């Protein structure tokens, strides 16, 4: 028989990839995604080190809101990323995103990760704060 779930998965995966690619072109935000992998804790120095892999690609960015908090502006943005853009990895809250806003690079913190998937992940919606 036909593996319906598998067929749908690869369809969704290619559609998600295409949509992200097209949106990425129209919104044209190049981001730098830093994946922090295999954290190791050094007990003698008390430092945590990670193996960082840096990816840079165009991604659809939706600026969600901006609010004043204790005199400084907090901004949120929603990013749409496909697994292949970050080395077929699952995003984590330790990962960092750098995006351009008002002409300068801002380092953003990941506050929410939504995974869309069937048998395989095909799209991540990531909320960042910067």
LOMIGU-950671 format. One record per atom (N, C-alpha, C): residue in one letter; y negated, x negated, z negated. Coordinates in steps of 0.02 Angstrom, whole numbers, padded with zeros to 5 digits, always signed. Each point is the difference from the previous one (the first is absolute). Example, Ala and Ser with C-alpha at 12.3 -4.5 7.8 and 13.67 -1.06 7.14 Angstrom:
a+00284-00660-00390 a-00059+00045+00000 a-00060-00045+00000 s-00053+00018+00036 s-00059-00042-00003 s-00055+00039-00037 
***
This chain:
x+00060-00041+00000 x-00060+00041+00000 x-00063-00043+00000 x-00054+00032+00014 x-00065-00034+00002 x-00027-00007-00072 x-00022-00059-00017 x-00030-00011-00065 x-00072+00024+00003 x-00008+00065-00017 x-00065+00033+00006 x-00053-00034-00043 x+00018-00015-00063 x-00048-00031-00046 x-00023-00067+00027 x+00047-00039+00025 x-00016-00066+00027 x-00045+00005+00061 x+00015+00050+00042 x-00040+00010+00061 x-00071+00021-00019 x-00006+00045-00048 x-00066+00022-00024 x-00038-00058-00030 x+00036-00040-00039 x-00031-00059-00032 x-00031-00046+00051 x+00038-00017+00052 x-00028-00047+00048 x-00057+00032+00040 x+00005+00066+00010 x-00055+00036+00033 x-00063-00003-00043 x+00007+00019-00064 x-00056-00001-00047 x-00030-00070-00005 x+00046-00049-00002 x-00022-00069-00007 x-00044-00020+00059 x+00022+00017+00061 x-00040-00021+00058 x-00063+00042+00006 x+00004+00064-00019 x-00060+00042+00002 x-00051-00025-00051 x+00023-00014-00061 x-00045-00025-00053 x-00032-00065+00023 x+00040-00044+00031 x-00026-00063+00024 x-00054+00010+00053 x+00013+00046+00046 x-00047+00015+00053 x-00065+00030-00027 x+00008+00048-00046 x-00058+00034-00030 x-00043-00050-00037 x+00032-00043-00039 x-00036-00051-00038 x-00035-00048+00047 x+00035-00019+00053 x-00029-00046+00049 x-00061+00032+00033 x+00006+00063+00020 x-00056+00034+00033 x-00058+00011-00048 x+00015+00023-00061 x-00052+00010-00050 x-00033-00066-00018 x+00042-00052-00004 x-00025-00066-00016 x-00052-00023+00050 x+00012+00017+00064 x-00048-00018+00052 x-00065+00041-00008 x+00007+00064-00015 x-00060+00042-00003 x-00042-00014-00063 x+00034-00011-00056 x-00038-00016-00062 x-00015-00074-00003 x+00043-00038+00034 x-00011-00071+00008 x-00019-00038-00063 x+00039+00008-00052 x-00011-00038-00061 x+00055-00052-00005 x-00018-00062+00003 x+00050-00052-00009 x+00004-00014-00074 x+00060+00004-00027 x+00008-00015-00071 x+00044-00061-00008 x-00003-00030-00058 x+00046-00053-00018 x+00042+00028-00057 x+00065-00002+00009 x+00045+00027-00050 x+00037-00059-00030 x-00007-00010-00064 x+00034-00055-00034 x+00058+00027-00040 x+00060-00019+00021 x+00059+00022-00035 x+00018-00051-00054 x+00002+00024-00062 x+00017-00043-00056 x+00074+00009-00016 x+00040-00050+00018 x+00072+00008-00008 x+00028-00048-00052 x+00061+00014-00022 x+00038-00038-00048 x-00043-00033-00055 x-00029+00042-00044 x-00041-00028-00054 x+00042-00042-00048 x-00026-00058-00018 x+00033-00040-00051 x-00051-00016-00055 x+00024+00004-00062 x-00044-00010-00057 x+00014-00069-00029 x-00053-00039-00005 x+00007-00067-00029 x-00016+00005-00074 x+00051-00008-00042 x-00010+00010-00072 x-00044-00054-00031 x+00003-00061+00025 x-00040-00053-00030 x-00074+00007+00014 x-00017+00025+00061 x-00071+00008+00017 x-00024+00072-00009 x+00047+00046-00006 x-00018+00071-00008 x-00028+00030+00064 x+00018-00029+00058 x-00026+00027+00063 x+00055+00032+00041 x-00020+00049+00038 x+00046+00035+00045 x-00015-00024+00070 x+00050-00025+00034 x-00012-00020+00069 x+00042+00044+00047 x-00027+00012+00058 x+00035+00041+00049 x+00002-00038+00066 x+00047+00018+00041 x+00003-00028+00067 x-00040+00048+00044 x-00057-00023+00023 x-00044+00044+00038 x+00012-00006+00075 x+00007+00057+00033 x+00004+00002+00072 x-00060+00041+00023 x-00038-00028+00047 x-00061+00035+00022 x+00010+00027+00070 x-00014+00064+00008 x+00003+00034+00065 x-00070+00023+00017 x-00018-00004+00063 x-00065+00025+00021 x+00010+00045+00061 x-00026+00061-00003 x+00011+00047+00055 x-00052+00056-00003 x-00005+00037+00055 x-00045+00058+00003 x+00036+00059-00031 x-00037+00038-00039 x+00031+00056-00035 x-00050+00058-00004 x+00024+00062+00006 x-00045+00056-00010 x-00022+00003-00073 x-00065+00000-00011 x-00027+00003-00068 x-00043+00063-00004 x+00014+00039-00050 x-00038+00061-00012 x-00037-00011-00066 x-00067-00006+00004 x-00037-00009-00062 x-00005+00067-00035 x+00028+00005-00059 x+00009+00064-00033 x-00060+00020-00040 x-00019-00042-00048 x-00055+00019-00042 x-00033-00060-00031 x-00057+00013-00025 x-00039-00053-00031 x-00032+00032-00061 x+00008-00031-00059 x-00030+00029-00059 x-00029-00054-00044 x-00053+00018-00035 x-00031-00046-00047 x+00041-00001-00064 x+00017-00059-00023 x+00034-00004-00064 x-00029-00058-00039 x-00031+00016-00057 x-00033-00050-00042 x-00045-00046+00042 x-00041+00033+00041 x-00049-00038+00038 x+00026-00037+00061 x+00066+00001+00011 x+00023-00031+00061 x+00038+00051+00042 x-00003-00011+00065 x+00029+00048+00046 x+00075-00013+00008 x+00040+00051-00010 x+00072-00004+00011 x+00015+00035+00066 x+00035-00034+00044 x+00017+00032+00064 x+00075+00005+00007 x+00022+00051+00036 x+00071+00007+00014 x+00010+00006+00075 x+00054-00027+00024 x+00017+00006+00070 x+00075+00012+00006 x+00018+00035+00053 x+00071+00014+00013 x+00019-00039+00062 x+00055-00037-00005 x+00023-00041+00056 x+00068+00025+00023 x+00012-00004+00065 x+00065+00020+00028 x+00033-00061+00030 x+00057-00018-00027 x+00034-00062+00019 x+00073+00015+00017 x+00027-00034+00050 x+00071+00008+00015 x+00036-00062-00027 x+00064+00007-00018 x+00037-00054-00033 x-00001-00066+00040 x+00005+00005+00066 x+00003-00061+00041 x-00064-00042-00007 x-00057+00031-00018 x-00063-00036-00006 x+00000-00046-00061 x+00042+00016-00049 x+00003-00042-00060 x+00070-00028-00010 x+00030-00021+00056 x+00065-00034-00002 x+00057+00043-00024 x-00002+00064+00018 x+00051+00048-00021 x+00010+00001-00076 x-00055-00004-00036 x+00003+00004-00072 x-00028+00066-00026 x+00016+00014-00062 x-00028+00059-00034 x-00063-00025-00036 x-00056+00034+00008 x-00060-00022-00036 x+00010+00006-00076 x-00033-00043-00038 x+00003+00004-00072 x-00071-00001-00027 x-00009+00019-00063 x-00066+00002-00031 x-00029-00070-00011 x+00043-00051+00003 x-00023-00069-00008 x-00033-00025+00065 x+00020+00030+00057 x-00027-00022+00064 x-00076+00010+00002 x-00034-00041+00040 x-00072+00005+00005 x-00021+00015+00071 x-00053+00037+00007 x-00027+00016+00066 x-00072-00025+00003 x-00018-00034+00053 x-00070-00020+00010 x-00025+00037+00061 x-00055+00036-00008 x-00027+00037+00057 x-00075-00012+00005 x-00026+00010+00059 x-00072-00009+00012 x-00035+00066-00015 x-00053-00005-00040 x-00039+00060-00015 x-00073-00020+00000 x-00041+00035+00037 x-00071-00014+00004 x-00012-00074+00015 x+00040-00026+00046 x-00009-00068+00024 x+00027-00057-00043 x+00031+00017-00057 x+00029-00055-00038 x+00072+00015-00021 x+00037-00053-00013 x+00070+00009-00020 x+00006+00022-00073 x+00039+00052-00011 x+00011+00024-00068 x+00074-00003-00015 x+00016-00024-00059 x+00069+00000-00022 x+00013+00066-00035 x+00051+00035+00023 x+00014+00067-00026 x+00066+00001-00039 x+00001+00043-00050 x+00059+00007-00041 x+00038+00062+00022 x+00066-00005+00007 x+00041+00058+00021 x+00010+00045-00061 x-00019+00064+00006 x+00007+00046-00056 x+00052+00054+00012 x+00021+00009+00062 x+00050+00052+00014 x+00037-00018+00064 x+00065+00009+00000 x+00041-00015+00059 x+00043+00062+00015 x-00006+00026+00060 x+00044+00055+00021 x+00044-00025+00056 x+00064+00013-00006 x+00047-00023+00050 x+00028+00061+00038 x-00007-00002+00066 x+00028+00053+00041 x+00063-00027+00032 x+00056+00035-00011 x+00062-00028+00026 x+00054+00053+00010 x+00047-00020+00042 x+00061+00039+00007 x+00052-00045-00031 x+00046-00026+00040 x+00048-00050-00025 x-00034-00068-00005 x-00054-00009+00037 x-00038-00063-00002 x-00073+00018-00010 x-00037-00048-00032 x-00071+00012-00007 x-00032-00006+00069 x-00050+00042+00014 x-00035-00009+00064 x-00076+00000-00007 x-00026+00018-00059 x-00073-00002-00008 x-00018-00004-00073 x-00050-00040-00015 x-00026-00003-00069 x-00072+00022+00002 x-00019+00043-00047 x-00070+00018-00008 x-00020-00032-00066 x-00049-00044+00004 x-00020-00039-00058 x-00072+00016-00019 x-00010+00015-00064 x-00067+00012-00024 x-00024-00063-00036 x-00060-00023+00018 x-00026-00060-00032 x-00069+00015-00031 x-00017-00041-00050 x-00065+00007-00032 x-00035-00068+00003 x-00064+00001+00017 x-00036-00063+00005 x-00073+00009-00018 
***
